[in-house]
Every structure is written in structure tokens, then in C-alpha cells.
Amino acid sequence: MVELHHDPLWPRASAWLHDGVTTGLERADLALIGIGTHLSAITANNAHMTPGAVRDALARYSTWSAAREIDFAERITGIDLGDIADPDGPQGEARVITTIAEAIEKCRLLIALGGDNAMSFSAACGTGEAIGGLSELGLITLDAHHDVRDGISNGSPIRRLIEAGVQGAKVAQVGISDFANSKEYAARVKDFGITVIRRDQMRGRPMSDVMAEAYAISGSGTQGIYVDIDVDVCDRSVAPACPAATPGGLSADELRQIAFECGTNTKVRAIDITEIDATLDTPDQRTVRLAALLILEIATGLAVRA
């Protein structure tokens, strides 16, 4: 990484996160953890390289939100819990579930950095374990895809979560794109009782309104909400490191607004950021930097919540 200029009056966001691995700090308002799943992906990728790249990108930004006149570093604490080793496969998933359940108890809000979307299954299971079971967990996905495929891959976490105990009626899928799914899987989603807010239904609507609809579905009668932010919900021009991103997706600004909204909601317990392969990014690192900004938007939302 290029050495960055030091200015004591311009603190970098990366400096706000305390190293929970080496310092022994156990509790914070917001916790960050890496879950670099990639081995079961439908399209071979190096998504396990992404958590480190996103952490590095945090150094490019400050903790001051000009739009909201908030320096979140003055209001909330942050801790980096490092990466979960070898998160793929049955043993890896079990390790993720246990670690996430413990991490949820250490913070008000957890951000899990993928990794591909396969990690959403184990991370959501861990969140459910911490709040009384998957039947108590609401789910929101920001994704171009339904992710209800057969088998075990980054295309199947939502089907697996439904089969494991998440109630379909408590799931909202936001940003579903044309020509990114099949008729058969759309029917499966309907059979599960999942609510779909398509990309075309979002045009012209404030993102706060879209998320209010999603919260009404996922938050009713549940103890907590898990949010899956699959960055391929974005237009391919702003997320070129997402192999499955398509032209016509959300703008970077729209997804940033959504991330902020997620941070403000008191029922949201965990949020993941997935499906970025840092090794495929452009020289200006636009996808990885977007992921870093999503973390900062979430943190600002949490500061507002505080």
C-alpha cells in the first residue's frame, strides 16, 4: 500500500478501529470481522483477499460525515476482530457460527466482510444463535440474485437459511434484477413466502422508503434483523470487482444510502458485505473503496442511532 500523508487534524477511519486480536479489547459499539469464503463459489474467485483490501481502503477516508455533520468516531467505538480462519466447508461453517454468535454479544452491531455470499449462511446462523434461534431472525438481502439454488455454494445461502429455520415471511429481497435469475428459482422464492422488491420497483423511490418496507417485513415479530449486502446489486460500472454485477443495478450512492439506513435501525444486529473479488478490481479500486464507504455509512448510522 502507498504510504499516505499524515495530518493530525485529518484522522483516518482505519485508525478508529481498535485491534481486538492483539489488544484484548472485548467490547465495542461496532465490531468488524472478516469471513473470506470462496471455495464453493459458482464462479472461481479470490474473494478471500477482499477483507484485507477493504481494511486498507479505510485509510483513504475520514470519520466525518459532512452531510450529517457527525464525526462517528466521537460517538461510537469500533473493534476489528480479525479474520475467521478457513471459513469454507462444514467445519469452517461451524467455526463461523460459533465465532459470530460470540461476537454478537460483544457489540451493538456487527459487520462481516466477505468473502463470497456463501458466508451469509453461517454468519446469519451465528446471529440467529445469539438472539434465540433462526425463527427469531428477520432477513434483508440487497442482491441482484435470489440465491436459492440447489446445493451448497454462493448461490444458495437464502434457500439454506429457509431450510434451517428462517421464516420466509420475514425475508425481504431488495434489488432483484432482470435476467439474473430463472423462472424456476423465482417460483421457489414465491413458495417460500419471501417478499421481493425488484430493481425496477426501486426507481424513483427514496432509499429510506424502500428500506422502511423491508424493515416492516423483516422486523415484525422478530428479535433481530440480519442484512446481506451483496455488492453485485450495484451497476457493474461501480462494482467491476463483483463477477455477477450487471449493467442497470443500483448506483454507489443508492447503496451508500441503504447502508446508512441499516446502521440507524435498532433491530439490525449484523450486516455482511459480500461478493467482491479484490483481485478483479480496477486500478482505482472503486469496488473495494465502495465497500469501505459502506462500513463508514453503517458506522454513521449507528452513531445516529446512539
Secondary structure, 3 states (H helix, E strand, C coil): CCCCCCCCCCCEHHHHEEECCCCCCCCEEEEEEEECCCCCCCCCCCHHHHHHHHHHHHHHCECEECCCCEEHHHCCCEEEEEECCCCCHHHHHHHHHHHHHHHHCCEEEEEEEECCCCHHHHHHHHHHHHHCCHHHEEEEEECCCCCCCCCCCCCCHHHHHHHHCCCHHHEEEEEECCCCCCHHHHHHHHHHCCEEEEHHHHCCCCHHHHHHHHHHHHCCCCCEEEEEEEHHHEECCCCCCCCCCECCCECHHHHHHHHHHHHHCCCEEEEEEECCCHHHCCCCCHHHHHHHHHHHHHHHHHHHHC
